[in-house]
């Protein structure tokens, strides 16, 4: 992600919380919403900048007006993208990205387009996480390029093994115990590798 998208995401993360509080107070509306577990697409094994370049070449467009998405562990989304069959299509695939270092956690849902049906979109009429997740996984599996002839690499990880869920807490706890974060993170990663090897 270049400097302009970084500034854009930074602005969204700064502006949306006060707008959310105002909307909530004024009419029970929202400018921030939760990413639910049923929206989890997978963990994409690419840096966010590279994944966003692939999304742009595949016809996704940056979705700057969408509400800010927050996961159960408090992680705030780093990118919001939408794919529509045409600019004025009735429906859109909304893809939300959470940057977790060397990879990206993707969430998705299928919903009315905010361009053609703003009220239905805002009220989440007909919103389908199940269909959105299916479409997003299909897109990742079927994406084809010279560099990725077999699709974009991703893994559907258990909720309990996703890095942000447990390492965020380990990092915070271990910093309070004289900076042992690196040791705890290595230990947790090692446990995950050993369990994965047993399942194989």
C-alpha positions as a LaTeX table, in Angstrom:
\begin{tabular}{lrrr}
\hline
Residue & $x$ (\AA) & $y$ (\AA) & $z$ (\AA) \\
\hline
Unk1 & 0.00 & 0.00 & 0.00 \\
Unk2 & 1.45 & 3.36 & $-0.99$ \\
Unk3 & 1.48 & 6.53 & 1.07 \\
Unk4 & $-1.89$ & 7.80 & $-0.25$ \\
Unk5 & $-3.78$ & 4.61 & 0.78 \\
Unk6 & $-1.96$ & 4.67 & 4.13 \\
Unk7 & $-3.10$ & 8.26 & 4.70 \\
Unk8 & $-6.62$ & 7.33 & 3.60 \\
Unk9 & $-6.83$ & 4.41 & 6.04 \\
Unk10 & $-5.32$ & 6.55 & 8.77 \\
Unk11 & $-7.94$ & 9.23 & 8.14 \\
Unk12 & $-10.77$ & 6.66 & 8.24 \\
Unk13 & $-9.49$ & 5.25 & 11.54 \\
Unk14 & $-9.34$ & 8.78 & 13.01 \\
Unk15 & $-12.61$ & 10.18 & 11.67 \\
Unk16 & $-14.99$ & 7.21 & 11.95 \\
Unk17 & $-15.02$ & 6.73 & 15.78 \\
Unk18 & $-16.29$ & 10.26 & 16.57 \\
Unk19 & $-18.76$ & 10.04 & 13.67 \\
Unk20 & $-19.95$ & 6.70 & 15.07 \\
Unk21 & $-20.54$ & 8.23 & 18.50 \\
Unk22 & $-22.48$ & 11.11 & 16.92 \\
Unk23 & $-24.60$ & 8.77 & 14.74 \\
Unk24 & $-25.29$ & 6.45 & 17.67 \\
Unk25 & $-26.39$ & 9.36 & 19.86 \\
Unk26 & $-28.43$ & 11.13 & 17.16 \\
Unk27 & $-30.41$ & 8.29 & 15.58 \\
Unk28 & $-28.99$ & 4.93 & 16.64 \\
Unk29 & $-26.89$ & 4.78 & 13.48 \\
Unk30 & $-23.32$ & 3.62 & 13.02 \\
Unk31 & $-20.02$ & 4.41 & 11.33 \\
Unk32 & $-18.24$ & 1.42 & 12.92 \\
Unk33 & $-19.40$ & $-2.21$ & 12.97 \\
Unk34 & $-18.06$ & $-5.62$ & 13.98 \\
Unk35 & $-16.44$ & $-8.21$ & 11.75 \\
Unk36 & $-18.14$ & $-11.45$ & 12.72 \\
Unk37 & $-16.60$ & $-14.91$ & 12.68 \\
Unk38 & $-19.05$ & $-16.02$ & 9.98 \\
Unk39 & $-17.47$ & $-13.41$ & 7.67 \\
Unk40 & $-13.96$ & $-14.91$ & 7.94 \\
Unk41 & $-12.65$ & $-15.85$ & 4.48 \\
Unk42 & $-9.12$ & $-16.92$ & 5.35 \\
Unk43 & $-5.60$ & $-15.77$ & 6.11 \\
Unk44 & $-3.89$ & $-14.71$ & 2.89 \\
Unk45 & $-0.18$ & $-15.45$ & 2.82 \\
Unk46 & 0.81 & $-12.11$ & 1.28 \\
Unk47 & 1.68 & $-8.64$ & 2.56 \\
Unk48 & $-1.29$ & $-6.28$ & 2.39 \\
Unk49 & 0.26 & $-4.05$ & $-0.27$ \\
Unk50 & 0.68 & $-6.99$ & $-2.67$ \\
Unk51 & $-2.82$ & $-8.35$ & $-2.02$ \\
Unk52 & $-4.34$ & $-4.92$ & $-2.65$ \\
Unk53 & $-2.47$ & $-4.67$ & $-5.97$ \\
Unk54 & $-3.97$ & $-8.03$ & $-6.99$ \\
Unk55 & $-7.45$ & $-6.91$ & $-5.93$ \\
Unk56 & $-7.14$ & $-3.73$ & $-7.99$ \\
Unk57 & $-6.09$ & $-5.66$ & $-11.11$ \\
Unk58 & $-9.03$ & $-8.08$ & $-10.59$ \\
Unk59 & $-11.61$ & $-5.29$ & $-10.65$ \\
Unk60 & $-12.05$ & $-4.57$ & $-6.94$ \\
Unk61 & $-12.29$ & $-0.91$ & $-5.97$ \\
Unk62 & $-11.30$ & 0.72 & $-2.70$ \\
Unk63 & $-14.45$ & 1.18 & $-0.59$ \\
Unk64 & $-13.74$ & 4.43 & 1.24 \\
Unk65 & $-17.26$ & 5.13 & 2.51 \\
Unk66 & $-17.77$ & 1.80 & 4.29 \\
Unk67 & $-18.02$ & 1.67 & 8.05 \\
Unk68 & $-14.86$ & 0.89 & 9.97 \\
Unk69 & $-14.80$ & $-2.82$ & 10.87 \\
Unk70 & $-13.58$ & $-4.04$ & 14.26 \\
Unk71 & $-12.82$ & $-7.67$ & 15.11 \\
Unk72 & $-13.64$ & $-9.37$ & 18.40 \\
Unk73 & $-10.05$ & $-8.84$ & 19.61 \\
Unk74 & $-10.24$ & $-5.10$ & 18.94 \\
Unk75 & $-8.18$ & $-5.18$ & 15.72 \\
Unk76 & $-9.43$ & $-2.41$ & 13.37 \\
Unk77 & $-9.62$ & $-3.09$ & 9.64 \\
Unk78 & $-6.80$ & $-1.81$ & 7.42 \\
Unk79 & $-8.58$ & $-1.89$ & 4.10 \\
Unk80 & $-12.02$ & $-2.12$ & 2.55 \\
Unk81 & $-12.62$ & $-3.22$ & $-1.04$ \\
Unk82 & $-15.72$ & $-3.87$ & $-3.16$ \\
Unk83 & $-16.30$ & $-5.81$ & $-6.36$ \\
Unk84 & $-19.35$ & $-5.15$ & $-8.54$ \\
Unk85 & $-20.31$ & $-6.78$ & $-11.83$ \\
Unk86 & $-20.69$ & $-3.24$ & $-13.21$ \\
Unk87 & $-20.42$ & 0.25 & $-11.67$ \\
Unk88 & $-24.22$ & 0.47 & $-11.22$ \\
Unk89 & $-24.84$ & $-3.16$ & $-10.23$ \\
Unk90 & $-27.39$ & $-3.78$ & $-7.49$ \\
Unk91 & $-25.06$ & $-5.96$ & $-5.40$ \\
Unk92 & $-21.43$ & $-5.92$ & $-4.32$ \\
Unk93 & $-18.91$ & $-8.26$ & $-2.73$ \\
Unk94 & $-17.40$ & $-6.40$ & 0.21 \\
Unk95 & $-13.93$ & $-7.59$ & 1.23 \\
Unk96 & $-12.39$ & $-6.32$ & 4.49 \\
Unk97 & $-8.68$ & $-6.69$ & 5.25 \\
Unk98 & $-6.89$ & $-6.89$ & 8.59 \\
Unk99 & $-3.11$ & $-6.60$ & 8.25 \\
Unk100 & $-1.38$ & $-9.05$ & 10.61 \\
Unk101 & 2.24 & $-8.55$ & 9.54 \\
Unk102 & 3.39 & $-10.92$ & 6.80 \\
Unk103 & $-0.19$ & $-11.98$ & 6.04 \\
Unk104 & $-3.70$ & $-10.56$ & 5.84 \\
Unk105 & $-6.91$ & $-11.82$ & 7.40 \\
Unk106 & $-9.78$ & $-11.37$ & 4.96 \\
Unk107 & $-13.48$ & $-11.06$ & 5.82 \\
Unk108 & $-16.36$ & $-10.70$ & 3.37 \\
Unk109 & $-20.08$ & $-10.40$ & 2.83 \\
Unk110 & $-22.43$ & $-9.99$ & $-0.13$ \\
Unk111 & $-24.65$ & $-6.93$ & 0.13 \\
Unk112 & $-26.59$ & $-4.27$ & $-1.74$ \\
Unk113 & $-24.30$ & $-1.72$ & $-3.36$ \\
Unk114 & $-24.07$ & 1.55 & $-1.46$ \\
Unk115 & $-24.05$ & 3.36 & $-4.83$ \\
Unk116 & $-27.39$ & 2.09 & $-6.16$ \\
Unk117 & $-29.20$ & 1.14 & $-2.92$ \\
Unk118 & $-27.75$ & 3.31 & $-0.11$ \\
Unk119 & $-30.63$ & 2.79 & 2.35 \\
Unk120 & $-30.80$ & $-1.01$ & 1.88 \\
Unk121 & $-27.02$ & $-1.11$ & 2.12 \\
Unk122 & $-26.94$ & 0.88 & 5.35 \\
Unk123 & $-29.70$ & $-1.23$ & 6.90 \\
Unk124 & $-27.93$ & $-4.46$ & 5.79 \\
Unk125 & $-31.05$ & $-5.69$ & 3.97 \\
Unk126 & $-30.26$ & $-9.03$ & 2.33 \\
Unk127 & $-26.65$ & $-8.99$ & 3.55 \\
Unk128 & $-25.17$ & $-12.51$ & 3.28 \\
Unk129 & $-21.84$ & $-13.35$ & 4.95 \\
Unk130 & $-22.15$ & $-16.95$ & 3.72 \\
Unk131 & $-22.42$ & $-15.98$ & 0.06 \\
Unk132 & $-19.73$ & $-13.32$ & 0.41 \\
Unk133 & $-17.27$ & $-15.75$ & 2.02 \\
Unk134 & $-17.97$ & $-18.35$ & $-0.69$ \\
Unk135 & $-17.42$ & $-15.82$ & $-3.47$ \\
Unk136 & $-14.23$ & $-14.45$ & $-1.88$ \\
Unk137 & $-12.74$ & $-17.93$ & $-1.42$ \\
Unk138 & $-13.64$ & $-18.79$ & $-5.00$ \\
Unk139 & $-11.95$ & $-15.60$ & $-6.19$ \\
Unk140 & $-8.76$ & $-16.41$ & $-4.25$ \\
Unk141 & $-8.67$ & $-20.03$ & $-5.50$ \\
Unk142 & $-9.37$ & $-19.11$ & $-9.13$ \\
Unk143 & $-7.16$ & $-16.02$ & $-9.41$ \\
Unk144 & $-4.65$ & $-16.68$ & $-12.15$ \\
Unk145 & $-1.53$ & $-14.78$ & $-13.11$ \\
Unk146 & 2.03 & $-15.54$ & $-14.12$ \\
Unk147 & 3.14 & $-15.27$ & $-10.49$ \\
Unk148 & 0.10 & $-17.09$ & $-9.06$ \\
Unk149 & $-0.99$ & $-19.69$ & $-11.62$ \\
Unk150 & $-2.71$ & $-21.76$ & $-8.91$ \\
Unk151 & $-4.55$ & $-18.97$ & $-7.15$ \\
Unk152 & $-3.71$ & $-16.59$ & $-4.32$ \\
Unk153 & $-2.27$ & $-18.54$ & $-1.36$ \\
Unk154 & $-4.55$ & $-18.57$ & 1.68 \\
Unk155 & $-5.40$ & $-20.82$ & 4.60 \\
Unk156 & $-8.62$ & $-21.18$ & 6.55 \\
Unk157 & $-7.30$ & $-21.08$ & 10.11 \\
Unk158 & $-9.10$ & $-21.96$ & 13.30 \\
Unk159 & $-10.23$ & $-18.94$ & 15.29 \\
Unk160 & $-7.95$ & $-19.94$ & 18.16 \\
Unk161 & $-4.79$ & $-20.17$ & 16.02 \\
Unk162 & $-5.00$ & $-16.84$ & 14.25 \\
Unk163 & $-2.07$ & $-14.67$ & 15.21 \\
Unk164 & $-3.93$ & $-11.54$ & 16.31 \\
Unk165 & $-6.24$ & $-13.41$ & 18.66 \\
Unk166 & $-3.60$ & $-14.91$ & 20.89 \\
Unk167 & $-0.33$ & $-13.13$ & 20.13 \\
Unk168 & $-1.83$ & $-9.70$ & 20.73 \\
Unk169 & $-2.70$ & $-10.80$ & 24.23 \\
Unk170 & 0.60 & $-12.64$ & 24.76 \\
Unk171 & 2.51 & $-9.60$ & 23.59 \\
Unk172 & 0.65 & $-7.27$ & 25.94 \\
Unk173 & 0.99 & $-9.62$ & 28.91 \\
Unk174 & 4.65 & $-10.40$ & 28.31 \\
Unk175 & 5.62 & $-6.73$ & 27.93 \\
Unk176 & 4.42 & $-6.24$ & 31.47 \\
Unk177 & 6.75 & $-9.06$ & 32.54 \\
Unk178 & 10.07 & $-7.46$ & 31.52 \\
Unk179 & 9.78 & $-7.71$ & 27.75 \\
Unk180 & 9.47 & $-11.48$ & 27.22 \\
Unk181 & 7.15 & $-11.04$ & 24.23 \\
Unk182 & 9.51 & $-12.58$ & 21.71 \\
Unk183 & 9.98 & $-15.72$ & 23.80 \\
Unk184 & 6.23 & $-16.19$ & 24.28 \\
Unk185 & 5.50 & $-15.58$ & 20.61 \\
Unk186 & 8.12 & $-18.14$ & 19.57 \\
Unk187 & 6.68 & $-20.63$ & 22.04 \\
Unk188 & 3.13 & $-20.13$ & 20.72 \\
Unk189 & 4.29 & $-20.43$ & 17.10 \\
Unk190 & 6.15 & $-23.63$ & 17.95 \\
Unk191 & 3.05 & $-25.14$ & 19.57 \\
Unk192 & 1.04 & $-24.33$ & 16.45 \\
Unk193 & 3.65 & $-25.95$ & 14.16 \\
Unk194 & 3.77 & $-29.13$ & 16.27 \\
Unk195 & $-0.02$ & $-29.46$ & 16.29 \\
Unk196 & $-0.21$ & $-28.85$ & 12.54 \\
Unk197 & 2.44 & $-31.54$ & 11.95 \\
Unk198 & 0.42 & $-34.06$ & 14.00 \\
Unk199 & $-2.74$ & $-33.36$ & 11.98 \\
Unk200 & $-0.86$ & $-33.93$ & 8.68 \\
\hline
\end{tabular}
